[in-house]
Structures are given as structure tokens and as C-alpha cells.
Amino acid sequence: MQINITGRHMSVTTPIEEYIHRKVDRLPRHFDRVQQISVVIEKQPNEYHVEILVDVEGHKDFVANGTHEDLYACVDVTVDRSVRQLTDFKEKLRQHKH
């Protein structure tokens, strides 16, 4: 699985990158068909905006967005939204199998 981290209007430091890797590594535990994860961090005037795109085999990309004043809290919120999307999709697949 490949993880891409991009910063807009800011540089992504090593501690931020390690934190994001640690948080995003739990996504494949919730759904095993994850192929690629892209994280885009954008610095806005008073807050941060994080977007996570999860490329899943056999489905369109899942997109989760979050904004917060604290970058680490913003990453947490957005990862939680991605987890929710993946678990809901997994449950939907389980219920529709014959």
C-alpha cells in the first residue's frame, strides 16, 4: 500500500509525516482492499484543512475532509471519517452477499 502526503501552502515536517503514517496505517485494518492513500494538508489563514483520498479496489475513491485549528486534531477527525466510510462500505458488502 502506498501513502502519499502533500502539503499546500506549508511544508510537511518529519514529525507530521510520521504522525500521519501512524494514523493512516490503521485504515487497511478496517477494509483489506485499500490500494493507495493520499493525504493533502492545506494551511488556511486560521485553520488547517486535511483531505484523505482512499483508493479501494472495485470502488470509486473514498474522500474525507476535515478542518480544525490544530493540525493533529484535524488529522484525527479526518482519519476517523475515513474509518467510518470504510466500515460502512464493508458492512454494505457483507449484507448484500448471497
Secondary structure, 3 states (H helix, E strand, C coil): CEEEEEEECCCCCHHHHHHHHHHHCCHHHHCCCEEEEEEEEEECCCCEEEEEEEEECCCCCEEEEEEECCHHHHHHHHHHHHHHHHHHHHHHHHHCCC
